[in-house]
């Protein structure tokens, strides 16, 4: 049975995502079914609650008044429910985590290991994606928390928690005559890189470098294998483990110029209180980031 509570919950999600189609996907509803629920609520209120725009929907004046009136109440209800769950000692559940590929090689593995070691009944799913894809997953509600480079986060729908700064280095084959403190601007760079929409690829161009990208790869392993075969060098975070590079007979070269640095952040939905397990995972990431 359709209830006012359900219709109002749907209304809140449409307002948060500013898109009927995205809200339908997030709520696991058909768009036509969600439209009917919205139409029923608008008929009850007696006013249209949204207007369509080229990018989605925007609240009308009546919709804004309704959202301002009910959102604090729903947040209070959700927080109370989670507080009760915590007091009852809930130690199981699911957390969906999305992360940029590079972090899984030197940061996320430690975060995940520490988090699950004391929570054996928690189901943690990890999705490796590009930074824009991680942002989209958290925005749409398909991931509960994401770990990305800050340059990719430009959304009022997301709360961002700084973790640490990531300096880049040049990865070359052993025996290649390149010393630490290299000036990349003075080199004829032949690089293996991520595809153009990846944050690290964009960072290279933003620094004023115009290298020749001789190959592209979407995973660190594929990239290191290509570098090992002599195709070119690559630019990756300097925290990449030495042992991993040793397996490919590669080494790091410190970069003096230009400075290539990105801040790693955790992102969660801004308009929803994180679930207790998500909060615990974020606390775990903070502790590891502090070292």
C-alpha positions as protocol buffer text, in pm:
chain_id: "A"
residue {
  index: 1
  type: UNK
  ca { x: 0 y: 0 z: 0 }
}
residue {
  index: 2
  type: UNK
  ca { x: 126 y: 348 z: -88 }
}
residue {
  index: 3
  type: UNK
  ca { x: 166 y: 554 z: 227 }
}
residue {
  index: 4
  type: UNK
  ca { x: 242 y: 924 z: 280 }
}
residue {
  index: 5
  type: UNK
  ca { x: 565 y: 824 z: 456 }
}
residue {
  index: 6
  type: UNK
  ca { x: 688 y: 631 z: 152 }
}
residue {
  index: 7
  type: UNK
  ca { x: 592 y: 915 z: -82 }
}
residue {
  index: 8
  type: UNK
  ca { x: 773 y: 1166 z: 137 }
}
residue {
  index: 9
  type: UNK
  ca { x: 1081 y: 945 z: 154 }
}
residue {
  index: 10
  type: UNK
  ca { x: 1079 y: 923 z: -224 }
}
residue {
  index: 11
  type: UNK
  ca { x: 1036 y: 1299 z: -247 }
}
residue {
  index: 12
  type: UNK
  ca { x: 1341 y: 1354 z: -23 }
}
residue {
  index: 13
  type: UNK
  ca { x: 1557 y: 1123 z: -236 }
}
residue {
  index: 14
  type: UNK
  ca { x: 1452 y: 1297 z: -559 }
}
residue {
  index: 15
  type: UNK
  ca { x: 1537 y: 1632 z: -400 }
}
residue {
  index: 16
  type: UNK
  ca { x: 1878 y: 1503 z: -284 }
}
residue {
  index: 17
  type: UNK
  ca { x: 1975 y: 1360 z: -623 }
}
residue {
  index: 18
  type: UNK
  ca { x: 1799 y: 1631 z: -829 }
}
residue {
  index: 19
  type: UNK
  ca { x: 1702 y: 1366 z: -1081 }
}
residue {
  index: 20
  type: UNK
  ca { x: 1397 y: 1145 z: -1113 }
}
residue {
  index: 21
  type: UNK
  ca { x: 1586 y: 877 z: -1307 }
}
residue {
  index: 22
  type: UNK
  ca { x: 1877 y: 865 z: -1060 }
}
residue {
  index: 23
  type: UNK
  ca { x: 1636 y: 852 z: -766 }
}
residue {
  index: 24
  type: UNK
  ca { x: 1443 y: 566 z: -928 }
}
residue {
  index: 25
  type: UNK
  ca { x: 1766 y: 372 z: -979 }
}
residue {
  index: 26
  type: UNK
  ca { x: 1879 y: 442 z: -623 }
}
residue {
  index: 27
  type: UNK
  ca { x: 1542 y: 339 z: -477 }
}
residue {
  index: 28
  type: UNK
  ca { x: 1517 y: 32 z: -700 }
}
residue {
  index: 29
  type: UNK
  ca { x: 1196 y: 164 z: -854 }
}
residue {
  index: 30
  type: UNK
  ca { x: 1086 y: 215 z: -1212 }
}
residue {
  index: 31
  type: UNK
  ca { x: 1087 y: 576 z: -1322 }
}
residue {
  index: 32
  type: UNK
  ca { x: 719 y: 557 z: -1416 }
}
residue {
  index: 33
  type: UNK
  ca { x: 633 y: 411 z: -1074 }
}
residue {
  index: 34
  type: UNK
  ca { x: 828 y: 683 z: -895 }
}
residue {
  index: 35
  type: UNK
  ca { x: 658 y: 946 z: -1110 }
}
residue {
  index: 36
  type: UNK
  ca { x: 318 y: 813 z: -1000 }
}
residue {
  index: 37
  type: UNK
  ca { x: 420 y: 832 z: -635 }
}
residue {
  index: 38
  type: UNK
  ca { x: 536 y: 1190 z: -683 }
}
residue {
  index: 39
  type: UNK
  ca { x: 217 y: 1282 z: -868 }
}
residue {
  index: 40
  type: UNK
  ca { x: 8 y: 1141 z: -583 }
}
residue {
  index: 41
  type: UNK
  ca { x: 204 y: 1346 z: -329 }
}
residue {
  index: 42
  type: UNK
  ca { x: 170 y: 1662 z: -540 }
}
residue {
  index: 43
  type: UNK
  ca { x: -204 y: 1600 z: -571 }
}
residue {
  index: 44
  type: UNK
  ca { x: -229 y: 1570 z: -192 }
}
residue {
  index: 45
  type: UNK
  ca { x: -23 y: 1888 z: -137 }
}
residue {
  index: 46
  type: UNK
  ca { x: -206 y: 2071 z: -415 }
}
residue {
  index: 47
  type: UNK
  ca { x: 110 y: 2220 z: -561 }
}
residue {
  index: 48
  type: UNK
  ca { x: 386 y: 2101 z: -796 }
}
residue {
  index: 49
  type: UNK
  ca { x: 698 y: 2016 z: -597 }
}
residue {
  index: 50
  type: UNK
  ca { x: 954 y: 2007 z: -880 }
}
residue {
  index: 51
  type: UNK
  ca { x: 1018 y: 2174 z: -1214 }
}
residue {
  index: 52
  type: UNK
  ca { x: 1215 y: 2000 z: -1486 }
}
residue {
  index: 53
  type: UNK
  ca { x: 1547 y: 2150 z: -1599 }
}
residue {
  index: 54
  type: UNK
  ca { x: 1795 y: 2050 z: -1865 }
}
residue {
  index: 55
  type: UNK
  ca { x: 1997 y: 1859 z: -1605 }
}
residue {
  index: 56
  type: UNK
  ca { x: 1720 y: 1706 z: -1397 }
}
residue {
  index: 57
  type: UNK
  ca { x: 1470 y: 1860 z: -1157 }
}
residue {
  index: 58
  type: UNK
  ca { x: 1469 y: 2153 z: -916 }
}
residue {
  index: 59
  type: UNK
  ca { x: 1245 y: 2221 z: -619 }
}
residue {
  index: 60
  type: UNK
  ca { x: 961 y: 2466 z: -653 }
}
residue {
  index: 61
  type: UNK
  ca { x: 890 y: 2712 z: -371 }
}
residue {
  index: 62
  type: UNK
  ca { x: 635 y: 2466 z: -231 }
}
residue {
  index: 63
  type: UNK
  ca { x: 883 y: 2181 z: -265 }
}
residue {
  index: 64
  type: UNK
  ca { x: 1150 y: 2378 z: -79 }
}
residue {
  index: 65
  type: UNK
  ca { x: 910 y: 2452 z: 207 }
}
residue {
  index: 66
  type: UNK
  ca { x: 812 y: 2086 z: 227 }
}
residue {
  index: 67
  type: UNK
  ca { x: 1172 y: 1963 z: 224 }
}
residue {
  index: 68
  type: UNK
  ca { x: 1277 y: 2215 z: 490 }
}
residue {
  index: 69
  type: UNK
  ca { x: 989 y: 2100 z: 708 }
}
residue {
  index: 70
  type: UNK
  ca { x: 1034 y: 1721 z: 686 }
}
residue {
  index: 71
  type: UNK
  ca { x: 1410 y: 1671 z: 635 }
}
residue {
  index: 72
  type: UNK
  ca { x: 1512 y: 1745 z: 997 }
}
residue {
  index: 73
  type: UNK
  ca { x: 1247 y: 1503 z: 1121 }
}
residue {
  index: 74
  type: UNK
  ca { x: 1361 y: 1221 z: 894 }
}
residue {
  index: 75
  type: UNK
  ca { x: 1724 y: 1280 z: 985 }
}
residue {
  index: 76
  type: UNK
  ca { x: 1629 y: 1263 z: 1352 }
}
residue {
  index: 77
  type: UNK
  ca { x: 1437 y: 939 z: 1294 }
}
residue {
  index: 78
  type: UNK
  ca { x: 1726 y: 781 z: 1103 }
}
residue {
  index: 79
  type: UNK
  ca { x: 1981 y: 886 z: 1365 }
}
residue {
  index: 80
  type: UNK
  ca { x: 1761 y: 750 z: 1645 }
}
residue {
  index: 81
  type: UNK
  ca { x: 1723 y: 416 z: 1466 }
}
residue {
  index: 82
  type: UNK
  ca { x: 2099 y: 388 z: 1421 }
}
residue {
  index: 83
  type: UNK
  ca { x: 2162 y: 488 z: 1784 }
}
residue {
  index: 84
  type: UNK
  ca { x: 1929 y: 209 z: 1897 }
}
residue {
  index: 85
  type: UNK
  ca { x: 2110 y: -35 z: 1667 }
}
residue {
  index: 86
  type: UNK
  ca { x: 2442 y: 65 z: 1819 }
}
residue {
  index: 87
  type: UNK
  ca { x: 2315 y: 30 z: 2177 }
}
residue {
  index: 88
  type: UNK
  ca { x: 2187 y: -317 z: 2094 }
}
residue {
  index: 89
  type: UNK
  ca { x: 2537 y: -413 z: 1984 }
}
residue {
  index: 90
  type: UNK
  ca { x: 2484 y: -459 z: 1612 }
}
residue {
  index: 91
  type: UNK
  ca { x: 2812 y: -595 z: 1477 }
}
residue {
  index: 92
  type: UNK
  ca { x: 2707 y: -722 z: 1139 }
}
residue {
  index: 93
  type: UNK
  ca { x: 2596 y: -569 z: 813 }
}
residue {
  index: 94
  type: UNK
  ca { x: 2730 y: -464 z: 476 }
}
residue {
  index: 95
  type: UNK
  ca { x: 2951 y: -176 z: 368 }
}
residue {
  index: 96
  type: UNK
  ca { x: 3010 y: -90 z: 2 }
}
residue {
  index: 97
  type: UNK
  ca { x: 3344 y: 80 z: -50 }
}
residue {
  index: 98
  type: UNK
  ca { x: 3468 y: 237 z: -373 }
}
residue {
  index: 99
  type: UNK
  ca { x: 3830 y: 342 z: -421 }
}
residue {
  index: 100
  type: UNK
  ca { x: 4061 y: 464 z: -695 }
}
residue {
  index: 101
  type: UNK
  ca { x: 4280 y: 181 z: -822 }
}
residue {
  index: 102
  type: UNK
  ca { x: 4612 y: 319 z: -696 }
}
residue {
  index: 103
  type: UNK
  ca { x: 4506 y: 331 z: -331 }
}
residue {
  index: 104
  type: UNK
  ca { x: 4432 y: -41 z: -325 }
}
residue {
  index: 105
  type: UNK
  ca { x: 4806 y: -109 z: -357 }
}
residue {
  index: 106
  type: UNK
  ca { x: 4931 y: 77 z: -52 }
}
residue {
  index: 107
  type: UNK
  ca { x: 4652 y: 221 z: 166 }
}
residue {
  index: 108
  type: UNK
  ca { x: 4319 y: 45 z: 126 }
}
residue {
  index: 109
  type: UNK
  ca { x: 4464 y: -302 z: 187 }
}
residue {
  index: 110
  type: UNK
  ca { x: 4570 y: -196 z: 536 }
}
residue {
  index: 111
  type: UNK
  ca { x: 4240 y: -17 z: 602 }
}
residue {
  index: 112
  type: UNK
  ca { x: 4035 y: -318 z: 494 }
}
residue {
  index: 113
  type: UNK
  ca { x: 4251 y: -566 z: 687 }
}
residue {
  index: 114
  type: UNK
  ca { x: 4229 y: -367 z: 1010 }
}
residue {
  index: 115
  type: UNK
  ca { x: 3856 y: -301 z: 972 }
}
residue {
  index: 116
  type: UNK
  ca { x: 3746 y: -660 z: 905 }
}
residue {
  index: 117
  type: UNK
  ca { x: 3989 y: -823 z: 1150 }
}
residue {
  index: 118
  type: UNK
  ca { x: 3763 y: -734 z: 1445 }
}
residue {
  index: 119
  type: UNK
  ca { x: 3433 y: -751 z: 1254 }
}
residue {
  index: 120
  type: UNK
  ca { x: 3412 y: -1102 z: 1116 }
}
residue {
  index: 121
  type: UNK
  ca { x: 3036 y: -1076 z: 1054 }
}
residue {
  index: 122
  type: UNK
  ca { x: 3062 y: -761 z: 841 }
}
residue {
  index: 123
  type: UNK
  ca { x: 3039 y: -801 z: 464 }
}
residue {
  index: 124
  type: UNK
  ca { x: 3272 y: -547 z: 303 }
}
residue {
  index: 125
  type: UNK
  ca { x: 3262 y: -515 z: -76 }
}
residue {
  index: 126
  type: UNK
  ca { x: 3541 y: -318 z: -246 }
}
residue {
  index: 127
  type: UNK
  ca { x: 3506 y: -163 z: -593 }
}
residue {
  index: 128
  type: UNK
  ca { x: 3813 y: -30 z: -776 }
}
residue {
  index: 129
  type: UNK
  ca { x: 3731 y: 256 z: -1013 }
}
residue {
  index: 130
  type: UNK
  ca { x: 3858 y: 586 z: -1153 }
}
residue {
  index: 131
  type: UNK
  ca { x: 3804 y: 896 z: -937 }
}
residue {
  index: 132
  type: UNK
  ca { x: 3502 y: 1023 z: -1138 }
}
residue {
  index: 133
  type: UNK
  ca { x: 3345 y: 678 z: -1118 }
}
residue {
  index: 134
  type: UNK
  ca { x: 3400 y: 659 z: -740 }
}
residue {
  index: 135
  type: UNK
  ca { x: 3232 y: 999 z: -702 }
}
residue {
  index: 136
  type: UNK
  ca { x: 2937 y: 882 z: -913 }
}
residue {
  index: 137
  type: UNK
  ca { x: 2898 y: 562 z: -710 }
}
residue {
  index: 138
  type: UNK
  ca { x: 2880 y: 751 z: -379 }
}
residue {
  index: 139
  type: UNK
  ca { x: 2651 y: 1021 z: -521 }
}
residue {
  index: 140
  type: UNK
  ca { x: 2408 y: 759 z: -652 }
}
residue {
  index: 141
  type: UNK
  ca { x: 2408 y: 562 z: -327 }
}
residue {
  index: 142
  type: UNK
  ca { x: 2568 y: 255 z: -488 }
}
residue {
  index: 143
  type: UNK
  ca { x: 2869 y: 296 z: -257 }
}
residue {
  index: 144
  type: UNK
  ca { x: 2851 y: 396 z: 111 }
}
residue {
  index: 145
  type: UNK
  ca { x: 3197 y: 553 z: 117 }
}
residue {
  index: 146
  type: UNK
  ca { x: 3462 y: 638 z: -141 }
}
residue {
  index: 147
  type: UNK
  ca { x: 3834 y: 714 z: -142 }
}
residue {
  index: 148
  type: UNK
  ca { x: 3949 y: 950 z: -417 }
}
residue {
  index: 149
  type: UNK
  ca { x: 4176 y: 1239 z: -506 }
}
residue {
  index: 150
  type: UNK
  ca { x: 4026 y: 1571 z: -400 }
}
residue {
  index: 151
  type: UNK
  ca { x: 4049 y: 1723 z: -748 }
}
residue {
  index: 152
  type: UNK
  ca { x: 3771 y: 1489 z: -861 }
}
residue {
  index: 153
  type: UNK
  ca { x: 3524 y: 1600 z: -592 }
}
residue {
  index: 154
  type: UNK
  ca { x: 3307 y: 1893 z: -692 }
}
residue {
  index: 155
  type: UNK
  ca { x: 2965 y: 1806 z: -554 }
}
residue {
  index: 156
  type: UNK
  ca { x: 2755 y: 1966 z: -282 }
}
residue {
  index: 157
  type: UNK
  ca { x: 2596 y: 1624 z: -231 }
}
residue {
  index: 158
  type: UNK
  ca { x: 2920 y: 1484 z: -85 }
}
residue {
  index: 159
  type: UNK
  ca { x: 3105 y: 1538 z: 243 }
}
residue {
  index: 160
  type: UNK
  ca { x: 3483 y: 1520 z: 206 }
}
residue {
  index: 161
  type: UNK
  ca { x: 3728 y: 1415 z: 480 }
}
residue {
  index: 162
  type: UNK
  ca { x: 4099 y: 1487 z: 408 }
}
residue {
  index: 163
  type: UNK
  ca { x: 4331 y: 1192 z: 480 }
}
residue {
  index: 164
  type: UNK
  ca { x: 4682 y: 1255 z: 346 }
}
residue {
  index: 165
  type: UNK
  ca { x: 4882 y: 1413 z: 63 }
}
residue {
  index: 166
  type: UNK
  ca { x: 5014 y: 1185 z: -208 }
}
residue {
  index: 167
  type: UNK
  ca { x: 5338 y: 1282 z: -388 }
}
residue {
  index: 168
  type: UNK
  ca { x: 5409 y: 1130 z: -727 }
}
residue {
  index: 169
  type: UNK
  ca { x: 5729 y: 971 z: -855 }
}
residue {
  index: 170
  type: UNK
  ca { x: 5860 y: 849 z: -1188 }
}
residue {
  index: 171
  type: UNK
  ca { x: 5874 y: 470 z: -1229 }
}
residue {
  index: 172
  type: UNK
  ca { x: 6148 y: 339 z: -1461 }
}
residue {
  index: 173
  type: UNK
  ca { x: 6325 y: 12 z: -1531 }
}
residue {
  index: 174
  type: UNK
  ca { x: 6629 y: -74 z: -1326 }
}
residue {
  index: 175
  type: UNK
  ca { x: 6943 y: 33 z: -1505 }
}
residue {
  index: 176
  type: UNK
  ca { x: 6783 y: 334 z: -1673 }
}
residue {
  index: 177
  type: UNK
  ca { x: 7011 y: 633 z: -1611 }
}
residue {
  index: 178
  type: UNK
  ca { x: 6776 y: 877 z: -1438 }
}
residue {
  index: 179
  type: UNK
  ca { x: 6875 y: 1027 z: -1102 }
}
residue {
  index: 180
  type: UNK
  ca { x: 6650 y: 1140 z: -816 }
}
residue {
  index: 181
  type: UNK
  ca { x: 6539 y: 1501 z: -831 }
}
residue {
  index: 182
  type: UNK
  ca { x: 6449 y: 1485 z: -1198 }
}
residue {
  index: 183
  type: UNK
  ca { x: 6295 y: 1780 z: -1383 }
}
residue {
  index: 184
  type: UNK
  ca { x: 6021 y: 1624 z: -1593 }
}
residue {
  index: 185
  type: UNK
  ca { x: 5985 y: 1941 z: -1799 }
}
residue {
  index: 186
  type: UNK
  ca { x: 6338 y: 1895 z: -1932 }
}
residue {
  index: 187
  type: UNK
  ca { x: 6278 y: 1535 z: -2041 }
}
residue {
  index: 188
  type: UNK
  ca { x: 6131 y: 1384 z: -2355 }
}
residue {
  index: 189
  type: UNK
  ca { x: 5877 y: 1182 z: -2164 }
}
residue {
  index: 190
  type: UNK
  ca { x: 5735 y: 862 z: -2308 }
}
residue {
  index: 191
  type: UNK
  ca { x: 5473 y: 746 z: -2061 }
}
residue {
  index: 192
  type: UNK
  ca { x: 5239 y: 460 z: -1993 }
}
residue {
  index: 193
  type: UNK
  ca { x: 4937 y: 629 z: -1838 }
}
residue {
  index: 194
  type: UNK
  ca { x: 4582 y: 589 z: -1718 }
}
residue {
  index: 195
  type: UNK
  ca { x: 4302 y: 681 z: -1963 }
}
residue {
  index: 196
  type: UNK
  ca { x: 4233 y: 1057 z: -2001 }
}
residue {
  index: 197
  type: UNK
  ca { x: 3940 y: 1069 z: -1752 }
}
residue {
  index: 198
  type: UNK
  ca { x: 4155 y: 944 z: -1462 }
}
residue {
  index: 199
  type: UNK
  ca { x: 4264 y: 1202 z: -1202 }
}
residue {
  index: 200
  type: UNK
  ca { x: 4636 y: 1115 z: -1225 }
}
residue {
  index: 201
  type: UNK
  ca { x: 4632 y: 1161 z: -1603 }
}
residue {
  index: 202
  type: UNK
  ca { x: 4463 y: 1500 z: -1565 }
}
residue {
  index: 203
  type: UNK
  ca { x: 4718 y: 1597 z: -1298 }
}
residue {
  index: 204
  type: UNK
  ca { x: 5004 y: 1549 z: -1543 }
}
residue {
  index: 205
  type: UNK
  ca { x: 4849 y: 1784 z: -1798 }
}
residue {
  index: 206
  type: UNK
  ca { x: 4750 y: 2035 z: -1528 }
}
residue {
  index: 207
  type: UNK
  ca { x: 5118 y: 2059 z: -1431 }
}
residue {
  index: 208
  type: UNK
  ca { x: 5201 y: 2184 z: -1780 }
}
residue {
  index: 209
  type: UNK
  ca { x: 5358 y: 1861 z: -1901 }
}
residue {
  index: 210
  type: UNK
  ca { x: 5291 y: 1735 z: -2253 }
}
residue {
  index: 211
  type: UNK
  ca { x: 5440 y: 1385 z: -2258 }
}
residue {
  index: 212
  type: UNK
  ca { x: 5391 y: 1130 z: -2531 }
}
residue {
  index: 213
  type: UNK
  ca { x: 5154 y: 864 z: -2400 }
}
residue {
  index: 214
  type: UNK
  ca { x: 5267 y: 550 z: -2577 }
}
residue {
  index: 215
  type: UNK
  ca { x: 5021 y: 318 z: -2401 }
}
residue {
  index: 216
  type: UNK
  ca { x: 4724 y: 329 z: -2164 }
}
residue {
  index: 217
  type: UNK
  ca { x: 4625 y: 91 z: -1886 }
}
residue {
  index: 218
  type: UNK
  ca { x: 4347 y: 90 z: -1627 }
}
residue {
  index: 219
  type: UNK
  ca { x: 4527 y: -118 z: -1363 }
}
residue {
  index: 220
  type: UNK
  ca { x: 4859 y: -72 z: -1184 }
}
residue {
  index: 221
  type: UNK
  ca { x: 4972 y: -425 z: -1268 }
}
residue {
  index: 222
  type: UNK
  ca { x: 4914 y: -376 z: -1640 }
}
residue {
  index: 223
  type: UNK
  ca { x: 5092 y: -41 z: -1628 }
}
residue {
  index: 224
  type: UNK
  ca { x: 5397 y: -181 z: -1446 }
}
residue {
  index: 225
  type: UNK
  ca { x: 5415 y: -475 z: -1685 }
}
residue {
  index: 226
  type: UNK
  ca { x: 5426 y: -236 z: -1980 }
}
residue {
  index: 227
  type: UNK
  ca { x: 5698 y: -25 z: -1818 }
}
residue {
  index: 228
  type: UNK
  ca { x: 5894 y: -341 z: -1741 }
}
residue {
  index: 229
  type: UNK
  ca { x: 5879 y: -440 z: -2108 }
}
residue {
  index: 230
  type: UNK
  ca { x: 6051 y: -115 z: -2205 }
}
residue {
  index: 231
  type: UNK
  ca { x: 5755 y: 65 z: -2360 }
}
residue {
  index: 232
  type: UNK
  ca { x: 5807 y: 376 z: -2147 }
}
residue {
  index: 233
  type: UNK
  ca { x: 5803 y: 510 z: -1791 }
}
residue {
  index: 234
  type: UNK
  ca { x: 5501 y: 590 z: -1574 }
}
residue {
  index: 235
  type: UNK
  ca { x: 5404 y: 835 z: -1300 }
}
residue {
  index: 236
  type: UNK
  ca { x: 5251 y: 689 z: -985 }
}
residue {
  index: 237
  type: UNK
  ca { x: 5225 y: 771 z: -614 }
}
residue {
  index: 238
  type: UNK
  ca { x: 5558 y: 739 z: -433 }
}
residue {
  index: 239
  type: UNK
  ca { x: 5388 y: 517 z: -171 }
}
residue {
  index: 240
  type: UNK
  ca { x: 5370 y: 231 z: -421 }
}
residue {
  index: 241
  type: UNK
  ca { x: 5544 y: -58 z: -236 }
}
residue {
  index: 242
  type: UNK
  ca { x: 5905 y: -129 z: -324 }
}
residue {
  index: 243
  type: UNK
  ca { x: 5831 y: -501 z: -321 }
}
residue {
  index: 244
  type: UNK
  ca { x: 5573 y: -461 z: -597 }
}
residue {
  index: 245
  type: UNK
  ca { x: 5822 y: -270 z: -811 }
}
residue {
  index: 246
  type: UNK
  ca { x: 6091 y: -528 z: -743 }
}
residue {
  index: 247
  type: UNK
  ca { x: 5867 y: -798 z: -888 }
}
residue {
  index: 248
  type: UNK
  ca { x: 5877 y: -608 z: -1219 }
}
residue {
  index: 249
  type: UNK
  ca { x: 6245 y: -501 z: -1186 }
}
residue {
  index: 250
  type: UNK
  ca { x: 6146 y: -137 z: -1162 }
}
residue {
  index: 251
  type: UNK
  ca { x: 6252 y: 151 z: -936 }
}
residue {
  index: 252
  type: UNK
  ca { x: 6125 y: 491 z: -822 }
}
residue {
  index: 253
  type: UNK
  ca { x: 6278 y: 824 z: -921 }
}
residue {
  index: 254
  type: UNK
  ca { x: 6196 y: 1128 z: -705 }
}
residue {
  index: 255
  type: UNK
  ca { x: 6051 y: 1422 z: -899 }
}
residue {
  index: 256
  type: UNK
  ca { x: 6186 y: 1773 z: -824 }
}
residue {
  index: 257
  type: UNK
  ca { x: 5985 y: 1965 z: -1081 }
}
residue {
  index: 258
  type: UNK
  ca { x: 5702 y: 2015 z: -1135 }
}
residue {
  index: 259
  type: UNK
  ca { x: 5556 y: 1926 z: -796 }
}
residue {
  index: 260
  type: UNK
  ca { x: 5299 y: 1654 z: -853 }
}
residue {
  index: 261
  type: UNK
  ca { x: 5087 y: 1614 z: -542 }
}
residue {
  index: 262
  type: UNK
  ca { x: 4727 y: 1523 z: -475 }
}
residue {
  index: 263
  type: UNK
  ca { x: 4526 y: 1502 z: -153 }
}
residue {
  index: 264
  type: UNK
  ca { x: 4349 y: 1177 z: -80 }
}
residue {
  index: 265
  type: UNK
  ca { x: 4002 y: 1221 z: 72 }
}
residue {
  index: 266
  type: UNK
  ca { x: 3717 y: 1002 z: 190 }
}
residue {
  index: 267
  type: UNK
  ca { x: 3373 y: 1095 z: 59 }
}
residue {
  index: 268
  type: UNK
  ca { x: 3029 y: 1015 z: 199 }
}
residue {
  index: 269
  type: UNK
  ca { x: 2680 y: 1150 z: 120 }
}
residue {
  index: 270
  type: UNK
  ca { x: 2652 y: 1499 z: 273 }
}
residue {
  index: 271
  type: UNK
  ca { x: 2279 y: 1492 z: 345 }
}
residue {
  index: 272
  type: UNK
  ca { x: 2265 y: 1157 z: 524 }
}
residue {
  index: 273
  type: UNK
  ca { x: 2414 y: 1050 z: 855 }
}
residue {
  index: 274
  type: UNK
  ca { x: 2667 y: 773 z: 779 }
}
residue {
  index: 275
  type: UNK
  ca { x: 2574 y: 429 z: 908 }
}
residue {
  index: 276
  type: UNK
  ca { x: 2771 y: 327 z: 1220 }
}
residue {
  index: 277
  type: UNK
  ca { x: 2981 y: 76 z: 1027 }
}
residue {
  index: 278
  type: UNK
  ca { x: 3069 y: 343 z: 769 }
}
residue {
  index: 279
  type: UNK
  ca { x: 3170 y: 578 z: 1050 }
}
residue {
  index: 280
  type: UNK
  ca { x: 3391 y: 309 z: 1199 }
}
residue {
  index: 281
  type: UNK
  ca { x: 3553 y: 244 z: 862 }
}
residue {
  index: 282
  type: UNK
  ca { x: 3620 y: 617 z: 821 }
}
residue {
  index: 283
  type: UNK
  ca { x: 3775 y: 632 z: 1169 }
}
residue {
  index: 284
  type: UNK
  ca { x: 3995 y: 336 z: 1077 }
}
residue {
  index: 285
  type: UNK
  ca { x: 4110 y: 514 z: 759 }
}
residue {
  index: 286
  type: UNK
  ca { x: 4191 y: 829 z: 957 }
}
residue {
  index: 287
  type: UNK
  ca { x: 4406 y: 636 z: 1204 }
}
residue {
  index: 288
  type: UNK
  ca { x: 4604 y: 464 z: 930 }
}
residue {
  index: 289
  type: UNK
  ca { x: 4646 y: 791 z: 737 }
}
residue {
  index: 290
  type: UNK
  ca { x: 4795 y: 954 z: 1048 }
}
residue {
  index: 291
  type: UNK
  ca { x: 5046 y: 669 z: 1061 }
}
